[in-house]
Amino acid sequence: MPKQVHNAAVDDYLTAIYRMWHDEGQDVIAVRIADRLGVTPPSVAGMLKRLIRDGLVYQDAKKRIHLTSEGLRRAEQMIRRHRLAECLLTQVLGVEWWRAYEEAHLLEHGISDVTEPALYEALNRPTRSPFGYPIPGAGEDAELSRTTLADLREGESAAIERVFEEDEELLKFFFEEGILPGEVITLAAIAPYRGTVTARVNGRDIVMGTEVAKKIWVREAGRDRPRREPSSSAARR
């Protein structure tokens, strides 16, 4: 196999693929990667050729992109370091919750094989990030919910499991409105022609767009959707 070069650009692509597939349950295609990373389609095409050459991803007959076993290992390593950095920032350094994702992105590449286990122990072995995502390798085996706030029926309540973490302004909105993992949220009203819903958290009504409601994953008994297992994307390599 050709020598693999570990650099930030490669890791950003691998972690973007991981988040879309594993965390959000999406089929990963090139245009979605371009949109997620804010790059041009030709840039994505060039990087995909490199990742395929290096044995980190492959494309199926429908042009969906999958991580190979080595690509999955690399992605999980960076995701783990990123989420440990988020915990460090919020729990130890006192950085605002809504700033943690972007700040952790600056730190993740500086965490080595030596400092990673030490950081994990110093943080008392966390299993979830501040935004509700499992930390790979931390013993969190529960399946991720695929149910969002937008999937609930009017009047239904559920516990917030996780929120979309890659938009700092959206995170600030969630923080200011108390939309945090572990809180109970109720879908109080739906206004389909306006494209909005009204959620209730801690007795307060919050109006938001339906697209925002789709970025709040909740856990409600009996309505969860099964997630695809990580092994399925690597089975062919």
C-alpha positions in Angstrom: 0.0 0.0 0.0 1.3 3.5 -0.8 2.7 5.4 2.1 0.0 7.5 3.8 0.7 11.1 4.7 -0.9 12.2 7.9 -1.9 15.9 7.5 -4.7 18.1 8.5 -6.4 18.2 5.1 -6.6 14.4 4.9 -7.9 14.2 8.5 -10.5 16.9 7.8 -11.9 14.9 5.0 -11.9 11.6 6.9 -13.6 13.1 9.9 -16.2 14.9 7.8 -17.1 11.6 6.1 -17.2 9.9 9.6 -19.5 12.6 11.0 -21.9 12.6 8.1 -22.1 8.8 7.9 -21.7 7.7 11.6 -23.1 10.6 13.5 -25.8 11.8 11.2 -26.8 8.7 9.2 -26.3 10.3 5.8 -25.1 8.7 2.6 -21.9 10.5 1.9 -21.4 11.8 -1.7 -18.9 14.3 -3.1 -21.3 17.3 -3.2 -22.1 16.9 0.5 -18.4 16.8 1.4 -17.9 20.0 -0.6 -20.8 21.7 1.2 -19.6 20.5 4.6 -16.0 21.6 4.2 -16.7 24.7 2.2 -14.5 23.7 -0.7 -15.1 23.4 -4.4 -16.2 20.1 -6.1 -12.9 19.9 -8.1 -11.0 20.1 -4.8 -13.1 17.3 -3.4 -12.6 15.2 -6.6 -8.8 15.7 -6.3 -8.7 14.7 -2.6 -11.0 11.7 -3.1 -8.5 10.4 -5.7 -5.8 10.7 -3.2 -7.8 9.0 -0.4 -8.7 6.2 -2.7 -5.1 5.8 -3.8 -4.0 5.7 -0.2 -6.6 3.0 0.8 -8.5 5.3 3.1 -11.9 5.4 1.3 -13.7 3.8 -1.6 -16.7 4.6 -3.7 -19.5 2.1 -4.4 -21.5 1.8 -7.7 -23.8 4.7 -6.7 -20.8 7.0 -6.0 -21.4 6.9 -2.3 -18.2 7.3 -0.3 -17.2 4.9 2.5 -14.3 4.7 4.9 -12.1 1.6 4.6 -10.9 -0.1 7.8 -7.8 2.0 7.8 -9.8 5.2 7.0 -12.2 4.4 9.9 -9.3 3.9 12.3 -7.7 7.2 11.3 -11.1 9.1 11.5 -11.9 7.6 14.9 -8.5 8.6 16.2 -9.0 12.2 15.2 -12.6 12.3 16.4 -11.5 10.9 19.8 -8.8 13.6 20.1 -11.2 16.3 19.0 -13.8 15.3 21.6 -11.3 15.0 24.4 -10.1 18.5 23.5 -13.7 19.7 23.7 -14.0 18.2 27.2 -10.7 19.8 28.2 -11.8 23.2 27.0 -15.2 23.2 28.7 -14.5 21.2 31.9 -11.0 22.4 32.8 -10.2 25.6 30.9 -13.7 27.1 31.3 -14.1 28.0 27.6 -17.7 28.7 26.7 -19.6 25.6 25.6 -20.5 27.1 22.2 -16.9 27.9 21.4 -15.5 24.4 22.1 -15.9 22.8 18.7 -13.9 25.4 16.8 -11.3 25.7 19.5 -10.9 21.9 19.7 -10.3 21.8 15.9 -7.2 23.9 16.6 -6.0 21.6 19.3 -6.7 18.1 18.0 -3.7 17.8 15.7 -1.4 18.7 18.6 -2.5 15.7 20.7 0.0 12.8 20.4 -0.2 9.1 21.1 1.5 10.0 24.5 -0.7 12.8 25.6 -4.0 11.3 24.4 -4.3 8.6 27.1 -3.0 10.9 29.7 -5.7 13.5 28.8 -8.3 10.8 28.8 -7.4 9.8 32.4 -7.1 13.4 33.6 -10.6 14.1 32.4 -11.9 11.0 34.4 -12.5 8.9 31.3 -15.4 10.8 29.6 -17.6 8.8 27.3 -19.5 11.7 25.6 -18.5 15.1 24.2 -20.0 18.3 25.6 -22.4 18.2 22.6 -23.6 14.6 23.3 -21.5 12.6 20.8 -19.8 9.4 21.9 -16.0 9.4 22.2 -14.6 6.5 20.2 -12.8 4.0 22.3 -14.3 5.2 25.5 -16.7 2.3 26.1 -19.9 4.1 24.9 -21.7 1.4 23.0 -25.2 2.8 22.9 -26.6 3.3 19.4 -27.0 6.9 18.3 -30.6 8.1 17.9 -31.7 9.0 14.4 -34.8 10.8 15.7 -34.7 14.6 15.6 -36.9 17.2 17.2 -38.6 17.7 13.8 -39.6 14.0 13.8 -41.7 14.3 17.0 -45.5 14.8 16.9 -47.0 17.9 18.4 -47.1 17.7 22.1 -44.4 14.9 22.4 -41.4 15.3 24.7 -38.0 13.6 24.6 -34.5 14.0 26.0 -31.9 15.8 23.9 -29.2 13.4 23.1 -26.9 15.6 21.0 -26.9 18.7 18.8 -25.2 19.7 15.6 -21.7 20.9 16.6 -20.2 22.4 13.5 -21.9 25.8 13.4 -20.7 28.1 16.2 -23.6 30.6 15.8 -26.1 27.8 16.0 -24.4 26.4 19.1 -24.6 29.9 20.7 -28.3 29.9 20.0 -28.7 26.5 21.5 -26.7 27.6 24.6 -28.7 30.8 25.1 -32.0 28.9 24.8 -30.9 26.1 27.1 -31.1 23.5 24.3 -28.4 21.2 25.7 -27.8 17.5 25.9 -29.7 15.9 28.7 -32.5 18.5 28.8 -36.1 17.5 28.1 -37.6 19.2 25.1 -41.2 19.3 23.9 -42.4 19.9 20.4 -45.1 22.4 21.5 -46.4 23.5 18.1 -45.8 23.0 14.4 -46.3 25.7 11.7 -45.7 23.9 8.5 -46.6 26.8 6.2 -44.2 29.0 8.0 -41.5 26.4 8.1 -41.1 26.7 11.9 -41.7 24.8 15.1 -42.1 25.9 18.7 -40.1 23.9 21.2 -40.5 24.1 25.0 -37.5 23.7 27.3 -37.6 24.4 31.0 -41.0 26.1 30.7 -39.8 28.5 27.9 -41.2 28.5 24.3 -38.6 28.8 21.6 -39.5 29.3 17.9 -37.0 27.9 15.4 -36.9 26.8 11.8 -37.7 23.2 10.9 -34.1 22.8 9.5 -32.7 23.8 12.9 -35.1 21.3 14.6 -33.5 18.6 12.4 -30.1 19.4 14.0 -31.3 18.4 17.5 -31.3 14.7 18.0 -33.5 13.3 20.8 -34.0 10.0 22.4 -37.6 8.8 22.8 -38.5 5.2 23.7 -40.0 3.3 20.8 -39.4 5.8 18.0 -35.6 5.5 17.5 -34.3 4.5 14.1 -31.5 1.9 13.8 -28.1 3.3 12.8 -25.8 1.7 10.3 -23.0 -0.1 12.0 -19.4 1.2 11.4 -18.3 -2.2 10.2 -20.6 -2.1 7.2 -18.5 0.7 5.5 -15.3 -1.1 5.9 -16.4 -4.7 5.1 -15.2 -4.6 1.5 -11.6 -3.7 2.4 
